[in-house]
Amino acid sequence: MKRIIVAACAALLIGGCAVQAPPNTFVVTPELLQQRQLETRRYDGTKEADLLSASSNVLQDLGFNLENSESRLGVLTASKQRDATNAGEFAVALVVALLGGGVTATSKDQVIRVALVVRPMNDGNGKASESSHLVRVTFQRIVRRTNGTTYAETLKSEELYRDFYERLSKSVFLEAHKI
């Protein structure tokens, strides 16, 4: 009898820890679709291994250090550290301090992280194609502030993604022709 009561209490406690997702968490918005289109490109006539190799070359050329690579899954991650000081942010902090508002935290440094995934396209019959692939890359930054706090954000600059994919297309061409 004690075991049943203990089991029932444990079930209630565990059930009480369940967290519900906020409403509309998984709703696909037009902004989300637009961002996904910005982050994704299709490559035809190129093997997955060649796309991964070309992608890693581009990331290294851009100053990123490769952290993880899982070629069987088509995944690469990389990062680089950069200064995050901003003259405008510093000027505002200085004005606030001069007006007696105290010390205002400013951005200090940042880690820019990249996640890249290569996956085969479906051929229309539910089978994965060997020569058509989708490449999706995302850039995030984690900024450390002078007061020790951090914040993270996804970078959404069209120019950033356009530049990456232009470089990747050139690298894919060079890989394909063994130049």
N, C-alpha and C positions, 0 to 999 in steps of 0.2 A: 504494500500500500504506500509506504514511504517513497519507493522508487517511482511510482506513478505520479505522486504529487510533485516530486523533484523534477521529473521529466516534463510535466505540464508547466511548472514554473519556468523551467529553462526554455521551453518552446515559446512561452509568452514573452520572456525577456529578449530572446533572439528575434522574434517577430516584431517587437517594439523598436528594434534597431534598424528596421528596413527604411530606406530613404526613397521617397518618390521623386522622380524627375519633375522639374518644373513644367508647367503646361507649355506647349509649343516648342519644346526642346528640340524635337526632331523634325520640325517643319522646315521644308526647303524654301528659302526666300530667293527672290530674284538677285539680291546682292550676293548670296552664297553661290548661286550658279555662275554669276559673272566672275567672282573670284576664282572659282574652280576652272573656268575657261582660261583665265589668265595664267594659272599655274600648270596647265596641262597642254601637251603637244603630242601629235601623232607622228610616228616615224615608220615609213614603209620601206621594205627591202633591207632592213638592218636586223642583225641578230641581237638578242638581249645582252649577251656578253659584250658585244661591241658597243652597245649603248652605255652599259655600265662603265666600261673602260674609258670611253670618250667623256662621260659625265665626271668621272673622278679626275681626269686630266684638266677639265675646265675648272672644277672646283679648286684644284691645287694651283692653277694659274691665277685664280682670283684671290689666292692667299689663305684658303681654308686648309685646315689639317683634317685629314680623314680620320674619323673616330671608329666607325663600324662599317663593315661591308659584308653583306650576306648575299652572294651572287645567286644562290639557289632560290632565294625569295625576291631577288631584284631590288634590294634595299641598300642605300648608302646614307650615312650621316656624317656631317662634318661641322666644324666650328672654327671661329677665329675671334680673337680678342681685339677690341678697338677702344680708343678713347671716346667718351661720350659727352665731353664737356661742350656746352653750347653757350656762345657769347650772349645771346638774347636772354637765356635763362639766368646766366650769371648776372647780367645787368639788372634784371628784375629783382633778384635776391639782394643785390647791392642797394638798390633804391629802397626796398623794404627795410633793410637793416639801418640805413641812414635815417629813415622816418621813424625809427624806434620800434619797428615790428619784430625785432629779434632776428635770429639766424634762420634762414630758409634753406632747406636742403636742395642741392642741385645734382644733376647727373654727373657721375664720376667716370665710370667705365662700363663697357658692355661686352657681352658675348653674343655674337651672331651665329645662330645655328641653322643648319640646312638639313632637311630631310628629303630624300629623293627616292621615288619608287618607279620601277619599270615593270609594266605588266603587259602580257600579250593581249591583243584584241581578239574578240570572238570572230570566227569566220562566217557567222550566220547560222551555222548548224549546231551551235553550242560548243564547238571545239576551239581550242586556243590556236591562233595563227602563229607560225614560226617566224614570219617576216614582217608583221605589222604589230607595232607596240605603242602603248601610251606611256609617256614620261610625265610624271607629276613631281614638281619641286615646290617646297615651301620654305620661306625664309622667316625666321623669328629672331627677335633680339630680347635679351634679358639685361636690363639696365640696373646697375648698382648706383645708389645715390650716396651723397656724403654723410647722411645720417644712418647709413647701414641698411636701409630698406631697399627692396628691389621691386621691379615691375617687369612684366613680360608683355610683348605685343607681336602680332604677326605683321610682317612688312607687306604692304599692298601696292607698292609703286609699280605701275605698268612698265616704266623704263627699266627697272631692276630685272623683271622677268623677261622682257623683250631682249635685253642685253645678254642674259644668261642663255636663252634659247638661240640667239644668233651665234654665240660662241659654240654652243653645243652642235648646231648644224654644221659649222665649219669643221669641228673636231670629228664628227661622224663621217664627213666626207673624207677627211684625212685618214681616218681609221679604215674606211672601206677601200681606199686606194693604196693603203700601206705606205703613206708618204711621211 
